[in-house]
Amino acid sequence: MSDSSLPTGQRQTLPRKVGVLGGGRMGAGIAHAFLINGAQVTVVERDEPSAMAARERVESAAAKSLERGSIDGNLDEMASRLAVSVDYADFADCNLVVEAVPEDFELKAGALKRVEQQLPKGAYLASNTSSLSVSELAAQLQRPADFVGLHFFNPVPASSLIEVVLGRETSPELATAAKEWTEALGKTAVVVQDAPGFASSRLGVAIALEAMRMVEEGVASPEDIDAAMVLGYKHPTGPLRTTDIVGLDVRLGIAEYLQSTLGERFAPPRILRDKVARGELGRKSGKGFFDWTD
């Protein structure tokens, strides 16, 4: 899609009006990415306090981008293109809506169906799922050809990757558009066919689970295991620190799903289950494999 009403100098391949369902860390990051590249953005949350918190997250991220000099623009102008709401009906004039609710199939399917009911003909719908089947989610919808997976990475502003996941019925037009949107956001698209865990989660979780087993077995400390991958394999962060950033509960959910679809090689180790049970969820709780309280 293109729209001549985007600000001068902005790329013309982005949808003019973009909705984001869910304004947590990921949803706010997705909203920020579209906002700083010229789109009008509407974030819908479950209640007013959550909506206001989402606005704060997006505007704060935009301010930091301006301070770093990574973008040009004016914060007030960007804020004028950001709306927050608790009403799905506010998606009615969007060209694209990206769902970013927690990684639970029933929750996502229900949310996507509610969004689709609001979308005009010709609008697209995407899920930020990191592991769930795009084809199975699409099967819950009336217009599966207009649905695609757009797996953004955390933290969105710093990540240069978007995994474009094509369902069985995703239209060729949408597949092409999704790659163009990714490029317009200044990121790189990795295009994969729908499969459990796609490419990124499947590989990332496999490495992380083995790192957890090594901690469990006393092979090495979390610090040394991560250092081996950072220094030896040039990973920007190690698998255990990445798990803390993603959230141990999120990683556990993905591992359980991959175990159910791909077999026992993705069985979550006891150390992961125990940490989640104790509320040690990583950065968001202050403790995971590392201490984040400082």
N, C-alpha and C positions, 0 to 999 in steps of 0.2 A: 504494500500500500504506500501511497505517497500523498502529500498534501501541501499545497503551495502556501498555506497559512502558517507553517512552521517558521520560526525566526530565521532571518537571513543568516546564511552560513551553516545552518543545521543540515544534517543529512536528510535526504528526502524519502528514505525508505522506511522510516519509522511510522507506525500508526499515529495519527494526530491525537487521539484520545485513548488512554490506556487505563484499565482498571486493575487493581491488585486486591485480591481477597485475602486478608490477613496482614496485619501490620507489625508482626514481631520482627525479630532480627532479620530473617530472610526476606519477608514481605517488604519491610522498610528498605532493605538494600535493593530489591528489585525496583521499587518505586523510585528510589534515588537515581538508579541508572537511567530510567526513562526520563525522569524530570530534568536532569542536567543535560540531556540531549535534545530537549525542546518539546517534549510531549506534554499535553495536559494529563494529569494523573489523578485518579480517584481511588483512595484506599477505603475499603469497607471493613469494619471491625464489628465485634459482637456487642459492644456497649460503648457509651460515651467516654468513660475514662480510658478504655483501650484505644479508642479512636484518637483522643487527644495525645496519648502517649506515642501513637504511631506518627502523628504529625511532628512531634518533637524529635523522634528518631530520624525522620527523613530530612527535616530542616537542619538538624545538627550535622548530619552527614554531608549535606550540600554546603554548609558553612565551612566544614573542614576541607572539602575539595577546593573551595575558593581560596582558603588560607594557604593551602599547599601550592597553589598556582597550577593545579592539574586541569582546571577548567577556567574559562572566562565567563563573566556574566555578573548578574546582580541578584543578591539573595532575595530582595523584596519581589523582584519580577518572578523568580522561581517559585516563591511562596504563593504568589497569585495564581499559579497554574496547578497548585496542589489543593485537592479537596479531600476531606475525611468524612466518613459517614457511617451510619449503622443500618442503612437501608439498601438492600440489593437492587432496588429500583433505580438507584443512581448509576448503575452500570448500563442503563438503557441506551445511552448515546455513545458507548465505547466501541472502538474498532477492534480492540483486543482486551481480554481480561486474563490475567495470570493468577491462578489459584495457588496460595502459599499457606495452607493450613497444615496442622500436624500430620505426620506420616501414618495415617490410619485409613484403610481402604474405604470403610463405610462412611467415615467422616468426609473424606474427599469426594466420594461418589455423590453423597447427598448435597454437599456444597456446590459441586459442579452442575448438578441438575437444576438447582435453584438459580445459579448464575445464568445458565443457558436459557431459562425461561424469560430472562430480561433482555437478552441480546437481540439486536436487529438482524435481519437477513444480511449475510455478507460479513458479519463480524466473526472473529476467531476466538477460540477458547484454548487455554494452555494450562498445564499443571507443572508445578515445580517439583513434582515427586522425584526422589532420589533413587527409588528402587521398585515401586509398584508398577504393575503392568499398565502401560498406556492403552493397549488394545482392550483390556478388560474394563478400564475406566471409560473408554470411548463407547463400549457396549451399553453403558448406562444412559447414553445421551441420544437425543433425537437427530443430531447432525454430527456423526462421528468423523466425517470427512473434514470437518472444520476444527478438529481437536488435535493437539500435538503436545509432546513433552518438551518443556524448556527447563532443564535442570541447571539452575544457577549455583554457584559455589560460594561458600562462606569464608571470609567476608566478601560480599558482592563487589564493593568498590575496588578492592585490591585484586580480585580474581580476573584473569584474562580469558577464562574459559566459560562457555555455555555448551552443555550437552543437549543437542537437538535429537529427541527420541521420536521416531516415526512409528505410529501405530499401524496396524494392518490396513486401516481405511483412511489414514491421513492422506489428503489430496496432494498431488504433485505441486500444485500452486502454493499450498501452505508450506510444504517442505522447502520450496525455494524462498518464500517470504521469510520463514524463520531464520534461514541462513543470512538473509539480507539484514534482518533486524539485529542479529548478533554482531555483524560487521558494523552496523550503524551505531551500536553501543560501544564500539571500540574494543570488542572482544573477538575471540576465535571460536568458531563453531566446530564441534566434533559431532558428526552425524552418525547415529547408530539405529539399527532396527530394534524394535521392542524385544527385550529379553530380560530375564530376572537380573536386577542389579545394573543393567545396561553395561557400559564399559567401565566407567569411573568408580562407581560404588562397588562393583564386583571385585575389581582389582584392589581398590583401596581398603575394603573391608577384609579381604583375604590377608593382606600384609598386616593390618592392624590386629587381627585375631591371632596370628602367629606371634606377633610381638607381645601380646598379652600372655600367651602360653609360656613364652620365654621368661617373663616376669614371674609368673606363677610357679615355674619350675626352678627359679633361682639362677637362671643362666646369666643374667646381667641385670643391672638397675635400669629403670625407665630412661634415665638420663643417658646411659651408655648405649642402650639400644637405639634411641633416637639419634644420638651422635653418629652411630655407624651408618645410618641411612642418609643423614645430612652430609657428612663428610665423605662417605664412601660412594654414595649413589647420587649425590647432588640434589636430594630432595630438599625443598625449601624449609619444611618442618618435618620432624619425625612422625611416625605413625601414631605414637601414644599422645604426643602433644596435639596432633591433629584431632585425635579422638576426643580429647578434652575440649577442644574448640567446637567441634561438631555437637558434642553432648553424648555422654555414655549411654543415656537412655535411647537416643536416636540410633546410635550404632547397634545397640542390643536389638531394637526393633527390626532394623535392616538385616542383621545376622539371622534372626529367627525366621524372617521371610525367605532369605536365601537358603537356609537349612530346609525349609519346607518345599522349596522348588528345585534346588540343585543338590541337596544331599548333605550328609554328615560332615563334609569338609568345612561347612560353614557353621557348625554347631558352636554356640557361644561358650567360651570357657567359664569356669566357675568364678574366677576373679572378676569378670565383667558383671555377672549376675549379682554377686555379693556387693559390689560397689554401688550398683544401681539400687539395690534393696536398702542400702544404708543412706541413700540420698547423695552419694558422691557422684555427681553428674558431670563434673568437669568445670570449665570456667564459669558457667552460669551459677553454679552452687558454691564456688570457691575452692573446691577440691575434687580431683579426679585421680589421674595418675600423677599429677603435679599439684602443688599448692598455688592457688591463684589469689590468695587473700592480700598480698602486698600491693 
